[in-house]
Amino acid sequence: MLVIFTVITYTNRDIPALGSQEKPERVVHLVTGEFKATLPDGKVIEAYRWDPGTIFVHAGEKIKLSMYGVNGAQHPFVIEGTNISGVVKKGSETLVPLQFNKEGVYRLICTTHADIAHNGPMIAYIVVD
């Protein structure tokens, strides 16, 4: 009995107590990506993006964005409709805790690549229902 009690005690430390209303924070992983192509005239074109490009969350849900820089030296960003901003650097992870209480679509925008003229638009959509 002592062995069983010890095993249960030490293996279930991260399991919430029965009746607990708190859900663990969900981690959503994004990476920076780049598409590059050469046109028939030899001109090189490229575009940057967040991958995945759309994230779905529930209103009130606690999430953490884990953004990893793969392509491009750095990507300064804002989340439209919030006061959240930051930078994702190549080879580094940027963590952003989030909780949206209002339904809607929030855009994660790289300010360096905000439109076609600047190898974008590098925009991900956070859909809150």
A tleap script that builds the chain and sets N, CA, C and O, in Angstrom:
source leaprc.protein.ff14SB
mol = sequence {
  NMET LEU VAL ILE PHE THR VAL ILE THR TYR
  THR ASN ARG ASP ILE PRO ALA LEU GLY SER
  GLN GLU LYS PRO GLU ARG VAL VAL HIE LEU
  VAL THR GLY GLU PHE LYS ALA THR LEU PRO
  ASP GLY LYS VAL ILE GLU ALA TYR ARG TRP
  ASP PRO GLY THR ILE PHE VAL HIE ALA GLY
  GLU LYS ILE LYS LEU SER MET TYR GLY VAL
  ASN GLY ALA GLN HIE PRO PHE VAL ILE GLU
  GLY THR ASN ILE SER GLY VAL VAL LYS LYS
  GLY SER GLU THR LEU VAL PRO LEU GLN PHE
  ASN LYS GLU GLY VAL TYR ARG LEU ILE CYS
  THR THR HIE ALA ASP ILE ALA HIE ASN GLY
  PRO MET ILE ALA TYR ILE VAL VAL CASP
}
set mol.1.N position { 0.834 -1.188 0.000 }
set mol.1.CA position { 0.000 0.000 0.000 }
set mol.1.C position { 0.876 1.247 0.000 }
set mol.1.O position { 0.583 2.217 -0.700 }
set mol.2.N position { 1.938 1.221 0.778 }
set mol.2.CA position { 2.818 2.377 0.869 }
set mol.2.C position { 3.445 2.678 -0.489 }
set mol.2.O position { 3.578 3.841 -0.870 }
set mol.3.N position { 3.829 1.635 -1.215 }
set mol.3.CA position { 4.423 1.821 -2.540 }
set mol.3.C position { 3.403 2.450 -3.490 }
set mol.3.O position { 3.746 3.379 -4.221 }
set mol.4.N position { 2.172 1.972 -3.496 }
set mol.4.CA position { 1.117 2.511 -4.357 }
set mol.4.C position { 0.850 3.969 -4.010 }
set mol.4.O position { 0.754 4.809 -4.904 }
set mol.5.N position { 0.730 4.276 -2.736 }
set mol.5.CA position { 0.497 5.651 -2.294 }
set mol.5.C position { 1.639 6.556 -2.745 }
set mol.5.O position { 1.388 7.668 -3.208 }
set mol.6.N position { 2.866 6.114 -2.622 }
set mol.6.CA position { 4.033 6.911 -3.020 }
set mol.6.C position { 4.030 7.155 -4.522 }
set mol.6.O position { 4.284 8.275 -4.967 }
set mol.7.N position { 3.748 6.128 -5.304 }
set mol.7.CA position { 3.717 6.272 -6.759 }
set mol.7.C position { 2.641 7.270 -7.170 }
set mol.7.O position { 2.897 8.149 -7.992 }
set mol.8.N position { 1.443 7.146 -6.611 }
set mol.8.CA position { 0.344 8.058 -6.949 }
set mol.8.C position { 0.687 9.484 -6.538 }
set mol.8.O position { 0.436 10.421 -7.296 }
set mol.9.N position { 1.242 9.658 -5.382 }
set mol.9.CA position { 1.586 10.993 -4.884 }
set mol.9.C position { 2.604 11.683 -5.775 }
set mol.9.O position { 2.441 12.867 -6.072 }
set mol.10.N position { 3.629 11.002 -6.203 }
set mol.10.CA position { 4.704 11.622 -6.970 }
set mol.10.C position { 4.461 11.671 -8.472 }
set mol.10.O position { 5.125 12.442 -9.165 }
set mol.11.N position { 3.542 10.884 -8.995 }
set mol.11.CA position { 3.286 10.927 -10.434 }
set mol.11.C position { 2.129 11.838 -10.795 }
set mol.11.O position { 1.980 12.183 -11.968 }
set mol.12.N position { 1.315 12.236 -9.856 }
set mol.12.CA position { 0.139 13.060 -10.151 }
set mol.12.C position { 0.273 14.489 -9.647 }
set mol.12.O position { -0.743 15.136 -9.396 }
set mol.13.N position { 1.457 14.992 -9.493 }
set mol.13.CA position { 1.638 16.338 -8.942 }
set mol.13.C position { 1.104 17.437 -9.841 }
set mol.13.O position { 0.692 18.479 -9.332 }
set mol.14.N position { 1.092 17.251 -11.156 }
set mol.14.CA position { 0.651 18.295 -12.060 }
set mol.14.C position { -0.819 18.180 -12.448 }
set mol.14.O position { -1.295 18.962 -13.271 }
set mol.15.N position { -1.529 17.249 -11.891 }
set mol.15.CA position { -2.941 17.075 -12.196 }
set mol.15.C position { -3.750 17.947 -11.236 }
set mol.15.O position { -3.582 17.847 -10.020 }
set mol.16.N position { -4.645 18.819 -11.783 }
set mol.16.CA position { -5.430 19.682 -10.908 }
set mol.16.C position { -6.338 18.866 -9.991 }
set mol.16.O position { -6.741 17.754 -10.330 }
set mol.17.N position { -6.648 19.421 -8.848 }
set mol.17.CA position { -7.521 18.755 -7.882 }
set mol.17.C position { -8.907 18.581 -8.489 }
set mol.17.O position { -9.324 19.358 -9.347 }
set mol.18.N position { -9.614 17.554 -8.035 }
set mol.18.CA position { -10.975 17.335 -8.499 }
set mol.18.C position { -11.814 18.563 -8.208 }
set mol.18.O position { -11.722 19.145 -7.128 }
set mol.19.N position { -12.633 18.955 -9.174 }
set mol.19.CA position { -13.501 20.107 -8.991 }
set mol.19.C position { -12.808 21.423 -9.302 }
set mol.19.O position { -13.441 22.477 -9.239 }
set mol.20.N position { -11.535 21.389 -9.633 }
set mol.20.CA position { -10.810 22.608 -9.953 }
set mol.20.C position { -11.332 23.193 -11.251 }
set mol.20.O position { -11.488 22.466 -12.232 }
set mol.21.N position { -11.605 24.493 -11.280 }
set mol.21.CA position { -12.125 25.166 -12.460 }
set mol.21.C position { -11.016 25.673 -13.373 }
set mol.21.O position { -11.277 25.982 -14.536 }
set mol.22.N position { -9.803 25.766 -12.880 }
set mol.22.CA position { -8.708 26.339 -13.646 }
set mol.22.C position { -8.170 25.361 -14.678 }
set mol.22.O position { -7.804 24.231 -14.355 }
set mol.23.N position { -8.128 25.821 -15.937 }
set mol.23.CA position { -7.571 25.014 -17.009 }
set mol.23.C position { -6.129 25.441 -17.218 }
set mol.23.O position { -5.798 26.613 -17.041 }
set mol.24.N position { -5.276 24.513 -17.589 }
set mol.24.CA position { -3.880 24.895 -17.823 }
set mol.24.C position { -3.777 25.825 -19.034 }
set mol.24.O position { -4.580 25.749 -19.963 }
set mol.25.N position { -2.787 26.687 -19.003 }
set mol.25.CA position { -2.541 27.601 -20.110 }
set mol.25.C position { -2.128 26.808 -21.347 }
set mol.25.O position { -1.236 25.962 -21.282 }
set mol.26.N position { -2.778 27.085 -22.466 }
set mol.26.CA position { -2.462 26.383 -23.708 }
set mol.26.C position { -1.356 27.142 -24.432 }
set mol.26.O position { -1.392 28.370 -24.520 }
set mol.27.N position { -0.385 26.417 -24.944 }
set mol.27.CA position { 0.707 27.021 -25.698 }
set mol.27.C position { 0.413 26.849 -27.186 }
set mol.27.O position { 0.143 25.743 -27.656 }
set mol.28.N position { 0.470 27.959 -27.917 }
set mol.28.CA position { 0.263 27.955 -29.361 }
set mol.28.C position { 1.596 28.324 -30.002 }
set mol.28.O position { 2.158 29.380 -29.712 }
set mol.29.N position { 2.096 27.458 -30.867 }
set mol.29.CA position { 3.406 27.653 -31.483 }
set mol.29.C position { 3.269 28.276 -32.869 }
set mol.29.O position { 2.463 27.831 -33.687 }
set mol.30.N position { 4.071 29.315 -33.121 }
set mol.30.CA position { 4.157 29.943 -34.435 }
set mol.30.C position { 5.622 30.032 -34.828 }
set mol.30.O position { 6.506 30.093 -33.974 }
set mol.31.N position { 5.866 30.039 -36.125 }
set mol.31.CA position { 7.212 30.274 -36.641 }
set mol.31.C position { 7.136 31.337 -37.725 }
set mol.31.O position { 6.079 31.570 -38.311 }
set mol.32.N position { 8.272 31.980 -37.984 }
set mol.32.CA position { 8.352 32.902 -39.103 }
set mol.32.C position { 8.804 32.109 -40.322 }
set mol.32.O position { 9.694 31.264 -40.231 }
set mol.33.N position { 8.188 32.390 -41.453 }
set mol.33.CA position { 8.531 31.666 -42.665 }
set mol.33.C position { 8.751 32.618 -43.825 }
set mol.33.O position { 8.327 33.773 -43.786 }
set mol.34.N position { 9.419 32.122 -44.859 }
set mol.34.CA position { 9.709 32.942 -46.028 }
set mol.34.C position { 9.470 32.124 -47.287 }
set mol.34.O position { 9.847 30.955 -47.370 }
set mol.35.N position { 8.844 32.753 -48.251 }
set mol.35.CA position { 8.706 32.179 -49.588 }
set mol.35.C position { 9.555 33.026 -50.520 }
set mol.35.O position { 9.537 34.255 -50.444 }
set mol.36.N position { 10.293 32.372 -51.391 }
set mol.36.CA position { 11.148 33.086 -52.337 }
set mol.36.C position { 11.004 32.418 -53.696 }
set mol.36.O position { 10.960 31.192 -53.801 }
set mol.37.N position { 10.931 33.255 -54.749 }
set mol.37.CA position { 10.799 32.725 -56.103 }
set mol.37.C position { 11.528 33.656 -57.069 }
set mol.37.O position { 11.734 34.838 -56.792 }
set mol.38.N position { 11.903 33.095 -58.189 }
set mol.38.CA position { 12.534 33.878 -59.245 }
set mol.38.C position { 11.579 33.935 -60.427 }
set mol.38.O position { 11.116 32.905 -60.917 }
set mol.39.N position { 11.289 35.155 -60.882 }
set mol.39.CA position { 10.406 35.364 -62.023 }
set mol.39.C position { 11.163 35.062 -63.322 }
set mol.39.O position { 12.394 35.024 -63.326 }
set mol.40.N position { 10.436 34.849 -64.420 }
set mol.40.CA position { 11.100 34.557 -65.700 }
set mol.40.C position { 12.133 35.617 -66.116 }
set mol.40.O position { 13.097 35.307 -66.816 }
set mol.41.N position { 11.924 36.871 -65.680 }
set mol.41.CA position { 12.882 37.928 -66.038 }
set mol.41.C position { 14.097 37.965 -65.117 }
set mol.41.O position { 14.961 38.829 -65.265 }
set mol.42.N position { 14.170 37.020 -64.158 }
set mol.42.CA position { 15.305 36.946 -63.242 }
set mol.42.C position { 15.112 37.686 -61.928 }
set mol.42.O position { 15.927 37.559 -61.014 }
set mol.43.N position { 14.038 38.458 -61.830 }
set mol.43.CA position { 13.767 39.195 -60.594 }
set mol.43.C position { 13.379 38.219 -59.481 }
set mol.43.O position { 12.558 37.325 -59.685 }
set mol.44.N position { 13.977 38.401 -58.309 }
set mol.44.CA position { 13.667 37.569 -57.150 }
set mol.44.C position { 12.596 38.268 -56.317 }
set mol.44.O position { 12.722 39.444 -55.976 }
set mol.45.N position { 11.553 37.530 -56.002 }
set mol.45.CA position { 10.512 38.062 -55.122 }
set mol.45.C position { 10.450 37.182 -53.886 }
set mol.45.O position { 10.759 35.991 -53.939 }
set mol.46.N position { 10.044 37.787 -52.765 }
set mol.46.CA position { 9.909 37.018 -51.527 }
set mol.46.C position { 8.774 37.569 -50.690 }
set mol.46.O position { 8.370 38.723 -50.839 }
set mol.47.N position { 8.277 36.742 -49.825 }
set mol.47.CA position { 7.218 37.132 -48.904 }
set mol.47.C position { 7.427 36.396 -47.590 }
set mol.47.O position { 7.845 35.238 -47.567 }
set mol.48.N position { 7.132 37.084 -46.508 }
set mol.48.CA position { 7.230 36.491 -45.173 }
set mol.48.C position { 5.835 36.221 -44.646 }
set mol.48.O position { 4.863 36.858 -45.053 }
set mol.49.N position { 5.752 35.251 -43.719 }
set mol.49.CA position { 4.454 34.919 -43.119 }
set mol.49.C position { 4.638 34.309 -41.742 }
set mol.49.O position { 5.723 33.839 -41.399 }
set mol.50.N position { 3.573 34.321 -40.960 }
set mol.50.CA position { 3.491 33.571 -39.711 }
set mol.50.C position { 2.907 32.214 -40.056 }
set mol.50.O position { 2.033 32.112 -40.918 }
set mol.51.N position { 3.376 31.186 -39.398 }
set mol.51.CA position { 2.823 29.861 -39.622 }
set mol.51.C position { 2.569 29.204 -38.281 }
set mol.51.O position { 3.515 29.015 -37.517 }
set mol.52.N position { 1.323 28.844 -37.958 }
set mol.52.CA position { 0.142 28.916 -38.793 }
set mol.52.C position { -0.350 30.362 -38.948 }
set mol.52.O position { -0.002 31.243 -38.163 }
set mol.53.N position { -1.166 30.574 -39.979 }
set mol.53.CA position { -1.666 31.911 -40.278 }
set mol.53.C position { -2.944 32.262 -39.550 }
set mol.53.O position { -3.339 33.427 -39.517 }
set mol.54.N position { -3.602 31.262 -38.960 }
set mol.54.CA position { -4.835 31.504 -38.203 }
set mol.54.C position { -4.814 30.657 -36.939 }
set mol.54.O position { -4.473 29.474 -36.964 }
set mol.55.N position { -5.189 31.299 -35.825 }
set mol.55.CA position { -5.240 30.640 -34.517 }
set mol.55.C position { -6.652 30.824 -33.967 }
set mol.55.O position { -7.221 31.912 -34.061 }
set mol.56.N position { -7.209 29.776 -33.400 }
set mol.56.CA position { -8.546 29.848 -32.810 }
set mol.56.C position { -8.442 29.699 -31.299 }
set mol.56.O position { -7.815 28.762 -30.805 }
set mol.57.N position { -9.060 30.628 -30.561 }
set mol.57.CA position { -9.086 30.565 -29.093 }
set mol.57.C position { -10.492 30.915 -28.612 }
set mol.57.O position { -11.276 31.527 -29.337 }
set mol.58.N position { -10.791 30.522 -27.398 }
set mol.58.CA position { -12.072 30.856 -26.779 }
set mol.58.C position { -11.918 32.124 -25.959 }
set mol.58.O position { -10.864 32.373 -25.375 }
set mol.59.N position { -12.964 32.917 -25.920 }
set mol.59.CA position { -12.950 34.118 -25.086 }
set mol.59.C position { -12.674 33.705 -23.644 }
set mol.59.O position { -13.295 32.771 -23.137 }
set mol.60.N position { -11.760 34.386 -22.991 }
set mol.60.CA position { -11.400 34.082 -21.610 }
set mol.60.C position { -10.331 33.020 -21.461 }
set mol.60.O position { -9.809 32.834 -20.362 }
set mol.61.N position { -9.987 32.315 -22.527 }
set mol.61.CA position { -8.977 31.263 -22.460 }
set mol.61.C position { -7.587 31.873 -22.331 }
set mol.61.O position { -7.244 32.828 -23.028 }
set mol.62.N position { -6.802 31.310 -21.435 }
set mol.62.CA position { -5.415 31.746 -21.275 }
set mol.62.C position { -4.546 30.949 -22.231 }
set mol.62.O position { -4.535 29.718 -22.208 }
set mol.63.N position { -3.812 31.677 -23.078 }
set mol.63.CA position { -2.887 31.019 -23.995 }
set mol.63.C position { -1.536 31.699 -23.890 }
set mol.63.O position { -1.408 32.796 -23.346 }
set mol.64.N position { -0.552 31.033 -24.416 }
set mol.64.CA position { 0.778 31.618 -24.525 }
set mol.64.C position { 1.235 31.396 -25.956 }
set mol.64.O position { 1.298 30.261 -26.428 }
set mol.65.N position { 1.555 32.495 -26.650 }
set mol.65.CA position { 2.130 32.371 -27.983 }
set mol.65.C position { 3.613 32.105 -27.835 }
set mol.65.O position { 4.322 32.852 -27.160 }
set mol.66.N position { 4.076 31.051 -28.459 }
set mol.66.CA position { 5.496 30.733 -28.525 }
set mol.66.C position { 5.897 30.955 -29.976 }
set mol.66.O position { 5.619 30.130 -30.847 }
set mol.67.N position { 6.561 32.091 -30.222 }
set mol.67.CA position { 6.913 32.465 -31.592 }
set mol.67.C position { 8.413 32.272 -31.778 }
set mol.67.O position { 9.220 32.795 -31.010 }
set mol.68.N position { 8.775 31.510 -32.814 }
set mol.68.CA position { 10.176 31.189 -33.053 }
set mol.68.C position { 10.610 31.769 -34.398 }
set mol.68.O position { 9.952 31.564 -35.418 }
set mol.69.N position { 11.709 32.484 -34.384 }
set mol.69.CA position { 12.232 33.091 -35.596 }
set mol.69.C position { 13.046 32.109 -36.414 }
set mol.69.O position { 14.083 31.625 -35.961 }
set mol.70.N position { 12.579 31.813 -37.625 }
set mol.70.CA position { 13.284 30.905 -38.522 }
set mol.70.C position { 13.880 31.680 -39.692 }
set mol.70.O position { 15.065 31.542 -39.994 }
set mol.71.N position { 13.065 32.488 -40.343 }
set mol.71.CA position { 13.517 33.277 -41.485 }
set mol.71.C position { 13.428 34.764 -41.156 }
set mol.71.O position { 12.533 35.196 -40.429 }
set mol.72.N position { 14.359 35.538 -41.694 }
set mol.72.CA position { 14.386 36.974 -41.431 }
set mol.72.C position { 15.117 37.260 -40.131 }
set mol.72.O position { 14.984 36.514 -39.161 }
set mol.73.N position { 15.886 38.335 -40.111 }
set mol.73.CA position { 16.690 38.674 -38.926 }
set mol.73.C position { 15.819 38.960 -37.717 }
set mol.73.O position { 16.092 38.473 -36.620 }
set mol.74.N position { 14.763 39.755 -37.917 }
set mol.74.CA position { 13.843 40.047 -36.820 }
set mol.74.C position { 12.507 40.512 -37.383 }
set mol.74.O position { 12.415 41.030 -38.496 }
set mol.75.N position { 11.477 40.306 -36.569 }
set mol.75.CA position { 10.125 40.673 -36.960 }
set mol.75.C position { 9.446 41.398 -35.797 }
set mol.75.O position { 8.875 40.751 -34.918 }
set mol.76.N position { 9.501 42.751 -35.781 }
set mol.76.CA position { 8.754 43.490 -34.771 }
set mol.76.C position { 7.259 43.314 -35.051 }
set mol.76.O position { 6.839 43.321 -36.208 }
set mol.77.N position { 6.462 43.156 -33.998 }
set mol.77.CA position { 5.044 42.873 -34.213 }
set mol.77.C position { 4.168 43.647 -33.250 }
set mol.77.O position { 4.617 44.110 -32.202 }
set mol.78.N position { 2.906 43.776 -33.633 }
set mol.78.CA position { 1.849 44.302 -32.775 }
set mol.78.C position { 0.664 43.355 -32.910 }
set mol.78.O position { 0.506 42.681 -33.927 }
set mol.79.N position { -0.167 43.314 -31.872 }
set mol.79.CA position { -1.440 42.602 -31.966 }
set mol.79.C position { -2.513 43.676 -31.960 }
set mol.79.O position { -2.760 44.334 -30.949 }
set mol.80.N position { -3.137 43.834 -33.107 }
set mol.80.CA position { -4.129 44.872 -33.318 }
set mol.80.C position { -5.260 44.760 -32.291 }
set mol.80.O position { -5.721 43.661 -31.981 }
set mol.81.N position { -5.698 45.904 -31.771 }
set mol.81.CA position { -6.779 45.927 -30.787 }
set mol.81.C position { -6.300 45.706 -29.368 }
set mol.81.O position { -7.109 45.636 -28.443 }
set mol.82.N position { -4.977 45.593 -29.184 }
set mol.82.CA position { -4.385 45.434 -27.854 }
set mol.82.C position { -3.198 46.395 -27.750 }
set mol.82.O position { -2.873 47.090 -28.713 }
set mol.83.N position { -2.565 46.432 -26.606 }
set mol.83.CA position { -1.331 47.211 -26.461 }
set mol.83.C position { -0.112 46.290 -26.443 }
set mol.83.O position { 0.930 46.643 -25.889 }
set mol.84.N position { -0.242 45.117 -27.044 }
set mol.84.CA position { 0.828 44.121 -27.055 }
set mol.84.C position { 1.712 44.319 -28.280 }
set mol.84.O position { 1.227 44.431 -29.406 }
set mol.85.N position { 3.022 44.359 -28.036 }
set mol.85.CA position { 3.998 44.437 -29.117 }
set mol.85.C position { 5.258 43.709 -28.673 }
set mol.85.O position { 5.428 43.414 -27.490 }
set mol.86.N position { 6.131 43.423 -29.616 }
set mol.86.CA position { 7.376 42.738 -29.292 }
set mol.86.C position { 8.196 42.510 -30.539 }
set mol.86.O position { 7.914 43.086 -31.590 }
set mol.87.N position { 9.210 41.674 -30.427 }
set mol.87.CA position { 10.084 41.359 -31.548 }
set mol.87.C position { 10.405 39.870 -31.507 }
set mol.87.O position { 10.706 39.314 -30.451 }
set mol.88.N position { 10.336 39.239 -32.667 }
set mol.88.CA position { 10.773 37.854 -32.823 }
set mol.88.C position { 12.083 37.904 -33.592 }
set mol.88.O position { 12.145 38.458 -34.689 }
set mol.89.N position { 13.131 37.323 -33.014 }
set mol.89.CA position { 14.449 37.331 -33.644 }
set mol.89.C position { 14.801 35.934 -34.141 }
set mol.89.O position { 14.411 34.926 -33.552 }
set mol.90.N position { 15.550 35.904 -35.242 }
set mol.90.CA position { 15.962 34.640 -35.839 }
set mol.90.C position { 16.733 33.794 -34.825 }
set mol.90.O position { 17.678 34.269 -34.194 }
set mol.91.N position { 16.317 32.543 -34.680 }
set mol.91.CA position { 16.975 31.619 -33.760 }
set mol.91.C position { 16.548 31.759 -32.318 }
set mol.91.O position { 17.114 31.100 -31.446 }
set mol.92.N position { 15.554 32.609 -32.038 }
set mol.92.CA position { 15.097 32.828 -30.662 }
set mol.92.C position { 13.588 32.632 -30.547 }
set mol.92.O position { 12.839 32.783 -31.512 }
set mol.93.N position { 13.176 32.293 -29.335 }
set mol.93.CA position { 11.755 32.148 -29.023 }
set mol.93.C position { 11.284 33.390 -28.283 }
set mol.93.O position { 11.952 33.870 -27.367 }
set mol.94.N position { 10.134 33.903 -28.686 }
set mol.94.CA position { 9.478 35.002 -27.991 }
set mol.94.C position { 8.181 34.463 -27.419 }
set mol.94.O position { 7.364 33.909 -28.155 }
set mol.95.N position { 7.979 34.617 -26.107 }
set mol.95.CA position { 6.772 34.130 -25.436 }
set mol.95.C position { 5.862 35.305 -25.104 }
set mol.95.O position { 6.308 36.311 -24.553 }
set mol.96.N position { 4.575 35.167 -25.446 }
set mol.96.CA position { 3.610 36.228 -25.195 }
set mol.96.C position { 2.373 35.620 -24.541 }
set mol.96.O position { 1.629 34.889 -25.194 }
set mol.97.N position { 2.143 35.913 -23.258 }
set mol.97.CA position { 0.908 35.435 -22.612 }
set mol.97.C position { -0.276 36.274 -23.103 }
set mol.97.O position { -0.181 37.497 -23.207 }
set mol.98.N position { -1.386 35.604 -23.401 }
set mol.98.CA position { -2.567 36.291 -23.930 }
set mol.98.C position { -3.836 35.782 -23.283 }
set mol.98.O position { -3.934 34.621 -22.887 }
set mol.99.N position { -4.802 36.675 -23.185 }
set mol.99.CA position { -6.159 36.288 -22.803 }
set mol.99.C position { -7.096 37.339 -23.390 }
set mol.99.O position { -7.054 38.508 -23.006 }
set mol.100.N position { -7.939 36.911 -24.323 }
set mol.100.CA position { -8.895 37.807 -24.951 }
set mol.100.C position { -10.253 37.576 -24.304 }
set mol.100.O position { -10.742 36.447 -24.263 }
set mol.101.N position { -10.861 38.641 -23.799 }
set mol.101.CA position { -12.171 38.515 -23.174 }
set mol.101.C position { -13.295 38.901 -24.115 }
set mol.101.O position { -14.466 38.664 -23.819 }
set mol.102.N position { -12.947 39.495 -25.244 }
set mol.102.CA position { -13.944 39.943 -26.214 }
set mol.102.C position { -13.797 39.149 -27.507 }
set mol.102.O position { -12.691 38.996 -28.027 }
set mol.103.N position { -14.914 38.645 -28.021 }
set mol.103.CA position { -14.898 37.906 -29.286 }
set mol.103.C position { -14.484 38.830 -30.424 }
set mol.103.O position { -14.705 40.040 -30.372 }
set mol.104.N position { -13.889 38.248 -31.436 }
set mol.104.CA position { -13.505 39.030 -32.603 }
set mol.104.C position { -12.296 38.427 -33.282 }
set mol.104.O position { -11.843 37.338 -32.929 }
set mol.105.N position { -11.781 39.147 -34.257 }
set mol.105.CA position { -10.584 38.732 -34.979 }
set mol.105.C position { -9.508 39.773 -34.705 }
set mol.105.O position { -9.689 40.961 -34.972 }
set mol.106.N position { -8.399 39.313 -34.175 }
set mol.106.CA position { -7.269 40.175 -33.841 }
set mol.106.C position { -6.125 39.823 -34.790 }
set mol.106.O position { -5.814 38.648 -34.983 }
set mol.107.N position { -5.500 40.842 -35.381 }
set mol.107.CA position { -4.419 40.583 -36.331 }
set mol.107.C position { -3.061 40.715 -35.647 }
set mol.107.O position { -2.792 41.705 -34.967 }
set mol.108.N position { -2.210 39.712 -35.832 }
set mol.108.CA position { -0.813 39.724 -35.412 }
set mol.108.C position { -0.038 40.214 -36.636 }
set mol.108.O position { 0.072 39.502 -37.634 }
set mol.109.N position { 0.496 41.429 -36.552 }
set mol.109.CA position { 1.084 42.090 -37.717 }
set mol.109.C position { 2.569 42.318 -37.503 }
set mol.109.O position { 2.967 42.928 -36.511 }
set mol.110.N position { 3.391 41.835 -38.425 }
set mol.110.CA position { 4.809 42.180 -38.443 }
set mol.110.C position { 4.899 43.559 -39.067 }
set mol.110.O position { 4.506 43.747 -40.218 }
set mol.111.N position { 5.413 44.524 -38.322 }
set mol.111.CA position { 5.448 45.899 -38.821 }
set mol.111.C position { 6.511 46.112 -39.901 }
set mol.111.O position { 6.436 47.094 -40.639 }
set mol.112.N position { 7.487 45.226 -40.012 }
set mol.112.CA position { 8.481 45.316 -41.077 }
set mol.112.C position { 7.887 44.864 -42.404 }
set mol.112.O position { 8.224 45.411 -43.454 }
set mol.113.N position { 7.008 43.873 -42.366 }
set mol.113.CA position { 6.430 43.289 -43.581 }
set mol.113.C position { 4.906 43.458 -43.572 }
set mol.113.O position { 4.162 42.485 -43.696 }
set mol.114.N position { 4.461 44.698 -43.425 }
set mol.114.CA position { 3.029 44.954 -43.256 }
set mol.114.C position { 2.236 44.934 -44.563 }
set mol.114.O position { 1.009 44.847 -44.536 }
set mol.115.N position { 2.928 45.015 -45.718 }
set mol.115.CA position { 2.214 45.045 -46.993 }
set mol.115.C position { 3.078 44.438 -48.102 }
set mol.115.O position { 4.229 44.068 -47.871 }
set mol.116.N position { 2.512 44.343 -49.303 }
set mol.116.CA position { 3.213 43.717 -50.421 }
set mol.116.C position { 4.506 44.458 -50.756 }
set mol.116.O position { 5.506 43.832 -51.109 }
set mol.117.N position { 4.493 45.772 -50.648 }
set mol.117.CA position { 5.687 46.562 -50.969 }
set mol.117.C position { 6.866 46.222 -50.051 }
set mol.117.O position { 8.018 46.498 -50.384 }
set mol.118.N position { 6.571 45.628 -48.907 }
set mol.118.CA position { 7.609 45.277 -47.929 }
set mol.118.C position { 7.664 43.770 -47.674 }
set mol.118.O position { 7.864 43.334 -46.540 }
set mol.119.N position { 7.484 42.979 -48.735 }
set mol.119.CA position { 7.558 41.511 -48.679 }
set mol.119.C position { 6.531 40.905 -47.727 }
set mol.119.O position { 6.841 39.956 -47.007 }
set mol.120.N position { 5.357 41.423 -47.717 }
set mol.120.CA position { 4.281 40.930 -46.870 }
set mol.120.C position { 3.015 40.755 -47.688 }
set mol.120.O position { 3.089 40.541 -48.897 }
set mol.121.N position { 1.885 40.840 -47.068 }
set mol.121.CA position { 1.706 41.138 -45.653 }
set mol.121.C position { 1.977 39.914 -44.773 }
set mol.121.O position { 1.556 38.797 -45.074 }
set mol.122.N position { 2.685 40.164 -43.690 }
set mol.122.CA position { 2.982 39.121 -42.708 }
set mol.122.C position { 2.001 39.306 -41.557 }
set mol.122.O position { 2.282 39.982 -40.567 }
set mol.123.N position { 0.844 38.681 -41.725 }
set mol.123.CA position { -0.263 38.847 -40.776 }
set mol.123.C position { -0.822 37.478 -40.426 }
set mol.123.O position { -1.092 36.663 -41.307 }
set mol.124.N position { -0.996 37.232 -39.124 }
set mol.124.CA position { -1.713 36.044 -38.655 }
set mol.124.C position { -3.000 36.532 -38.013 }
set mol.124.O position { -3.070 37.652 -37.505 }
set mol.125.N position { -4.005 35.692 -38.039 }
set mol.125.CA position { -5.316 36.059 -37.501 }
set mol.125.C position { -5.581 35.233 -36.245 }
set mol.125.O position { -5.458 34.008 -36.253 }
set mol.126.N position { -5.945 35.924 -35.171 }
set mol.126.CA position { -6.320 35.271 -33.920 }
set mol.126.C position { -7.840 35.413 -33.821 }
set mol.126.O position { -8.361 36.507 -33.601 }
set mol.127.N position { -8.534 34.300 -33.985 }
set mol.127.CA position { -9.997 34.305 -33.993 }
set mol.127.C position { -10.467 33.896 -32.596 }
set mol.127.O position { -10.179 32.798 -32.121 }
set mol.128.N position { -11.198 34.811 -31.951 }
set mol.128.CA position { -11.686 34.586 -30.588 }
set mol.128.C position { -13.193 34.408 -30.644 }
set mol.128.O position { -13.919 35.278 -31.124 }
set mol.129.N position { -13.666 33.229 -30.130 }
set mol.129.CA position { -15.119 32.993 -30.105 }
set mol.129.C position { -15.609 32.764 -28.706 }
set mol.129.O position { -16.803 32.550 -28.497 }
savepdb mol mol.pdb
quit
